[in-house]
Amino acid sequence: MSVEANKQLVTSTWGAFVKGDIKAAFANMSDEVSWLIPGNLSNLSGLRKGKPAILDFARSAAKTFPNGLETHINRVYGDGDTVILELTNRGKLASGKDYENEYCFVFEVEGGKIRRVREYVDTQKAKDLMS
């Protein structure tokens, strides 16, 4: 796939994921997809392998943000099979507190499907807002 096609695949997949359309998002992901969030925040950080693990993560996020998240993609970069999204997520936590955090996602595409996701976020800020 071209860089532009990979960028379109990633942005449309992210849009579906944030809207809760997991079926559409998963259609663009490899069955062996992995999602890594570095850090040591027990309920957020770690490596998730496969769609079932990512589905569990999405369900947990849906409970944390019952009204969903609003995403603003600030920049999209592409080089070969790698696409990087810089974005801001905003939403209201289940506790009623407002949430806003900056993210950088690195997506790797193989065979026309997203194979790896690395999510970089200020986990300390997330922890403080969620406490």
N, C-alpha and C positions, 0 to 999 in steps of 0.2 A: 504494500500500500504506500501511497505517497505521504509525505509529511502532512499535507493539508487534509488528506483523508483520515489520517491518524488523529489529527487535532479535532476534526468533526466527530469522529467516533468517541473520543474522550469527552468532549463537551456535551454531546447529546446523552451519553451514558451518565455523566455527572448530574445533568438536569433531571433525568428520570429517577436517579437514586435519591436525590434531595426531595423530590416530589412524592417519594414513597412508591414509585412504580418499579418495584423490585423485578418484576417479570421482564420489563423492557431493559432495565439495566443489566440483568443477568444474561440476556440474549447476546450482549456484547462482551461478555466475560468468558474466558476459558474455564472449563470445569476444574482446572488445577490452579485457579487464581489464588494469589496470596495478597494479604493486606497487612502491612507493618506500620505500627505507630511506635516509634522509639520512646523510651522513657521508663519511669517506674511507677506510674499511676495505675494502681491495680485494676480498676474497672475500665481503663481506657487503653493503656499501653499494651504492646505485645504483638505477636505474629498470629494472624488468622489464616488458615489454609483451607481452601475449598469454599464453595458456595454455601454449604450449611453453616459453617463458622461465621461467614460474613452476614448471612441472614440473621443469626443470633445477635450479632453486633448491631445490625440495623433495627432489630426489634427493641434492643436496649436503648438505642438512641431515640426511637419513637416514644418510649416511656419518659425519657429525660426531657424531650421537646415535644409535648403532646400536640402542639399546633404547628409542628414542623419548623424548618429552618429557612430563612431567606438567604440566598447565596448571591453575592456579587463577585463575578469573575473580573479581577483587575487586569490580569495578563495571561496570555497563552503562548507558550514557547514550544517549538517542535524541532527535533533533530533526529532524523532517521526514524527509529521505532520508539523513541522516547518523547513524551509530551509532558510538559510541566504547566500546572495551573497555579497561579497565585490568586487567592480569593479571600473574601471576608464572609464569615457566617454570622448571622444574627438570628436571635429567636428569644422566646420566653421559656424559661425552665419550668418544670412541673411545680417548683416551689413558688413561682410567680416572679422570680428575679429575671432581669434582662441579661442576655448573654450576647457577647460580641467577641470574636477572636479572629486573628489572621492565620491563614493556612498556606502551606505550599505542598502540593501533591505532585509526585512523580509517578507517571503511568508508563509501563512498558507494554508494548503491543507485539504479539507474536501471532502470525497466521490470521490476521484480521480480527483478533480478539485481545482484550486486555488480559494480560497474564500476571502482572505484578503492580501493586499499588504501594507506595510509601507516602505516608501522611506525616508532615512535619507541622506541629502546632505547639504553642506555649502551654504545655500540660499543667504547669504551676498555675497559670491564670485560669485555666479550665477548672482545676481543683478548687481554687479560691472562689470562683463564681458559683460552683456547684455545692459548696459547703453551706 
